[in-house]
Structures are given as C-alpha cells and as structure tokens.
C-alpha cells in the first residue's frame, strides 16, 4: 500500500523553536526500505496530495541541494528504485486514495441515511421550523430551477365542468 503523509514537530533538540515537517512515502513490501522521507521547515513542505513520482523528484532536488547528508547513498538508492517503479507506485497510490474516498463516501451515506430517518420521524411543524431556520424566505436552493419553466398549476375550477358533453347524458343539453 503506497501512501504519502506528513507530520510536524520539534525534531531539533538544540533549538526548541525550530519546528519542521517530515514528509514520508510509504513504499510497497518489495522495496529496499519501507519508507522514503525528507524534512522541510514547517510551512515550506510540499503538498502531500501529489503522486509518489512527483514527490520523489522533490526529494531528489532537496537531496541534491544538501552540502552534506549522511543518508545520501541510502536515499539515492531508494530514489533510483522509486524512479524505476514510478508507474507502479503512482497506480498503487491512486488505488489507495480511491479506496479511502470510497470509505468516506460510504460513511457519509450512512450518516445521511441516519439523519433522513431521524427527520422522517419528526412531526410536520418541526420540519417547517428546520427549513425556516436555514432558509427563512423559502428560496429555491436548486440552481437549475432558474432555467426550468414554472410547474403546471390547475385552474381554480372543477375539472368535470369543462368535460365535453356526451350525447344522451342526463342533465346536459
């Protein structure tokens, strides 16, 4: 399962005000290591919602900018492995994101269904109070309704009075 996340904190014990953010790429089981990570000053970290292939390139640029980094050989090997497997990493990352979104949608659907069932048990005046609290003028909230024609309304007369007369019907001439 390929995923990217970050966490912030004080990782410099010599300077308690120096906060940084660690961005991590969790790699598949067959990778040389489980995680490729890099540190950024807090607020300068990249968005973690980008594919692993792009994140690896950001890690590579950052590593190249260091004058000295004791982990350089290890990280360069991991970066080379990630570049060779970029399409696979991106696909697995996307599948992980999709699975997480599906979980969120299912959870939201359950919450919505529960709220609908609760509201259905309410008395009619309570429902009116809920609508009026959120939409006191009862304005149409559907943006598509501006383009729709108004609904058909029946005239205020008895529909039977305009019925065509049949021959031989009693009471009609």
Buried (B, 14 or more C-beta within 10 A) or exposed (E): EBBBEBEEEEEEEEEEEEBBBBBBBBBEEEBEEEEBBBEBEEEEBBEBEBBBBBBBBBBBEBBEEEEEBEEEEEBBEBBEBBEEBBEBBBBBBEEBBEEEEEEEEEEEEEEEEEEEEEEEEEEEEEEEEEEEEEEEEEEEEEEEEEEEEEEEEEEEEEEEEEEEEEEEEEEEE
